């Protein structure tokens, strides 16, 4: 009897430890693991930990570490195998940071000033229903530019977004900047409700894949919601280095993870 018991016990342990370390599942945060700008549910956190028993799990977000912690918990760098805030310009593996790069160092002070001056002049002359504050947010890997200003309330945010759908405020501003800074090797990405990002070519979410090349994964799955051309999950979604999966919400992500890995 004891023998059978031990045998079963060992058998269970073997099942538990067959983790596929050649497969990485990489997730966007906003709209994929969490509702936009909000925190992940306990169920989502639980499922992701369960997934880690089966495969290697990574997170890639456009926002910084502080924002990531708000959404996925203070211990997030320890709870995932890889975490790439700011598209991987900052990079963590097994809880330890191993990379940092910055837009300022890349572009240089003079050019950076030219860009910011252009933005402030342009917004000053812009006719829109409301303006608040924080029109330029300087981040490690990009400038985030908001014609209405990031200090706006939730209501003002929605109002601007509706206005922008009709009047294409962001689209026109991006076109003006593309013309002015042609040849500077800069990319523009319109995302969210009130702003767009400006960053060097190649500093989209595919930047994090540079860190993963030497890790020898056989398969890298990527889950994201903003996968259309011009949206911020597009490049990594279509990259030949990933198997892309488009989701419509965190619930959709859970459903797909259950179908693919049986983790619910």
Secondary structure as UniProt FT lines:
FT   HELIX           2..17
FT   STRAND          20..27
FT   TURN            31..33
FT   TURN            36..37
FT   HELIX           42..52
FT   TURN            53..54
FT   STRAND          55..60
FT   HELIX           65..72
FT   TURN            74..75
FT   HELIX           76..79
FT   STRAND          82..84
FT   HELIX           85..88
FT   STRAND          90..93
FT   TURN            94..95
FT   STRAND          96..100
FT   HELIX           103..107
FT   HELIX           109..124
FT   STRAND          136..138
FT   STRAND          143..145
FT   TURN            150..151
FT   HELIX           154..167
FT   HELIX           169..180
FT   TURN            181..183
FT   STRAND          186..191
FT   TURN            192..194
FT   STRAND          195..200
FT   TURN            201..202
FT   TURN            205..206
FT   HELIX           207..212
FT   HELIX           213..215
FT   STRAND          219..224
FT   TURN            229..230
FT   TURN            232..233
FT   HELIX           234..238
FT   TURN            240..241
FT   STRAND          243..246
FT   HELIX           250..261
//
